Amino acid sequence: MSQSQEDVSLYVEGQNRFSALRTRSFFTQMLDILSSKPVELLSFDDVRARLALQCQVERGLQDVPLDRIVGSVGRSKDFTRRFLPRNNSMSDRWSRVYALFHSLEGLPPIELYKIDDVYFVRDGNHRVSVARELGHNTIQAYVTELPTPIDIEPNMSPRQWDAASAYAHFLEDTQLNISRPHQQKITMTEPGSYQVLREHVELVRQVMEYREGRAVTMKEAAARWYDTVYEPAIRLIRKYGVLEQSSAHTEADLYLWLVEHLRHLKAIYGEQREARLSEALVDFLAAHKIPVPKPLILENDDPVV
């Protein structure tokens, strides 16, 4: 068989694979919807804006896991999250790429953007689609990374993306990832809770300005808040293993509950006595019917908020 005949044969084979793929695409999307799995490819421009990403770093040629490619630049509506083609007009282009995959010359590496540990196709959407259909696990790509302190996973829910976006803007405002680079990541289950944390930092900033008689930046106030309020509260939570018995909450969720409950206690008792985090923690445990560690009731060295 001549090279030309082989190319035609591979092209026809590609068209047959494409037809079968389109049929499977419908049922796969339905199963993903029923299983609450993401169906849509993510838009790179949307994610970049939501996470307030700026700088880029060239990472060179790498082997990238195909299941970590979750989005595209400008072509997010053309393929599903599994990179199944969404319309029949793509048959010719897809079949040509399929034929080239099997040719002696092969195909050049694709181009990807990397955000945390997921990737977005800059150039090469059809090559990703064909590679997945052929059962490949990885693909060669020139990678450009957009660094972020936010943890991103391939199958995040819309609420998780909202929370990631809210956390990114919280860090943009407070610069905690710069002033406290080794900080524990602050994970909230409700995206709106990050705005409440920002209000806590703003309150600390105002108190600092009043006491020190000078202008205080949000970066300074956030570092003070983290050192004197947030981190001591997290140490207390870990000391008594509270989340081992209440896995529905994160440490940051519980911190927020404790501080808000302390305000309630202060409203009740006024300035008659100090209200401590351990006291709020006892109330939390009682409200959630979790046994209270006996030493906790006597605890008196935790911070006052």
DAURUR-V40237 format. One record per run of one state. SS is the DSSP state (hx for helix, st for strand, lp for the rest). FROM is the first residue (numbers start at 1). LEN is the number of residues. Records with the same first field share a line. If there is no record, write none. Layout:
# DAURUR-V40237
SS->FROM-LEN / FROM-LEN
This chain:
# DAURUR-V40237
lp->1-2 / 35-5 / 41-1 / 51-6 / 73-6 / 81-4 / 86-2 / 102-8 / 116-2 / 124-1 / 134-4 / 146-12 / 175-1 / 180-13 / 213-5 / 240-2 / 245-6 / 270-6 / 288-6 / 299-5 / 305-1
hx->3-32 / 44-7 / 66-3 / 88-14 / 125-9 / 158-17 / 176-4 / 193-20 / 218-22 / 242-3 / 251-19 / 277-11 / 294-5
st->40-1 / 42-2 / 57-9 / 69-4 / 79-2 / 85-1 / 110-6 / 118-6 / 138-8 / 276-1 / 304-1
